[in-house]
Amino acid sequence: MGIKVGLIGAGSIAQGHLNALQQNKNVDEISIADTNEAAIKRAQQAFPKAKKAYADYREMLKDLSIKAVDICVPHWLHHRLAIDSLKAGKDVICEKPIAMTLKEADDMIGTAKKLGRRLFIEMNQRFMPYHKETKKLLDSGAIGKPFLVVYCVTGNCINEMNDPNYWKASWEKAGGGVMIDTGYHVIYTMLHFFGRPIAVTGTARKLLVKPANKADDNTAVIFEFENNVLGSAALSYTVTSEGWMETRNIYGTDGSIHIKDTSTDQLTLIKANQPKVIPTEQPVDVHPHSYSLMCAVNHFVDCIITGKECEVKPEEAKDALKVALAIYESSNKGKRILLKW
């Protein structure tokens, strides 16, 4: 016997969630809530499990047969919809970032605990097979003591950012630009590998995008972790010379780990100048981002069915938000920000 899931927001990010729910054998039926009737119809045509539709998510929450709610809406709505869903007796999966402010994040986490409900923030890159293998390599001492980590994420979101009416990368509805959006993945994976940073220094700039309401399109960050580990991240939404690209390089005293988002050879371990491709469970016919999203949704559904604890805690999502906000503070004040935990 499977569960019924309600999904709020049938836009672009929801398609991966719907695909995962459609293929999950433990999901019997999907209800969709969205104010856009055309988006609902497209989703129902593409995903046969999407039986019921609602123009008002609050009406959907009244359905007692729905066990969990999947929230796929702009950042500024995460808090309100999560609280409403939790109070309606639903377990919640919510797209990242957890919220716009730490106060909102605390409210979401506290409400879930008080009501005995699950809150899962969809930090899909934690479920990438090569990130799981990287964590094992680091924990086993495969590269000795790590001392430097370098991330680079580049892509083209110029059209979306230049549209002043589109919520993405707006201060009001997204809480920032490339840093809070894509940089959030960088932060939570770094924290998973190296723990909480003790300080950050960031420069978040709008270099090419025009609308006044849009935030950073390019950001550079230095992370300082305990045990003398330094990290850096360069993030851009304005690179047009190539397709979306993410690389992650981790250097240690006895070797290095190199990660890239490709269907093959995603993870390479180099020791004594000899590269070795580390096998992972990443399918060659599915993009790593799509596959990790499916793994994340499947994990949450499995936790509901079996009652086991989730691998990714909402407190970790709050930690990532705290670092992201500190990076914006650093950029605004032009100085290094110490983090208190």
HELIX and SHEET records of a PDB file:
HELIX    1   1 ALA A   14  GLN A   23  1                                  10    
HELIX    2   2 GLU A   37  ALA A   46  1                                  10    
HELIX    3   3 TYR A   57  LEU A   61  1                                   5    
HELIX    4   4 HIS A   75  LEU A   77  5                                   3    
HELIX    5   5 HIS A   78  LYS A   87  1                                  10    
HELIX    6   6 LEU A  102  LEU A  115  1                                  14    
HELIX    7   7 ASN A  124  PHE A  127  5                                   4    
HELIX    8   8 PRO A  129  ASP A  139  1                                  11    
HELIX    9   9 ILE A  158  MET A  161  1                                   4    
HELIX   10  10 TRP A  171  ALA A  174  1                                   4    
HELIX   11  11 VAL A  178  ASP A  181  1                                   4    
HELIX   12  12 GLY A  183  PHE A  194  1                                  12    
HELIX   13  13 PRO A  288  THR A  306  1                                  19    
HELIX   14  14 PRO A  314  LYS A  333  1                                  20    
SHEET    1   A 6 ALA A  50  TYR A  54  0                                        
SHEET    2   A 6 VAL A  27  ALA A  33  1                                        
SHEET    3   A 6 ILE A   3  ILE A   8  1                                        
SHEET    4   A 6 ILE A  66  ILE A  71  1                                        
SHEET    5   A 6 ASP A  91  GLU A  95  1                                        
SHEET    6   A 6 LEU A 119  GLU A 122  1                                        
SHEET    1   B 9 GLN A 274  VAL A 277  0                                        
SHEET    2   B 9 LEU A 267  LYS A 271 -1                                        
SHEET    3   B 9 GLY A 255  LYS A 260 -1                                        
SHEET    4   B 9 MET A 245  GLY A 252 -1                                        
SHEET    5   B 9 PRO A 146  THR A 154 -1                                        
SHEET    6   B 9 VAL A 229  SER A 236  1                                        
SHEET    7   B 9 ASN A 218  PHE A 225 -1                                        
SHEET    8   B 9 PRO A 197  ARG A 205 -1                                        
SHEET    9   B 9 ILE A 337  LEU A 338 -1                                        
END                                                                             
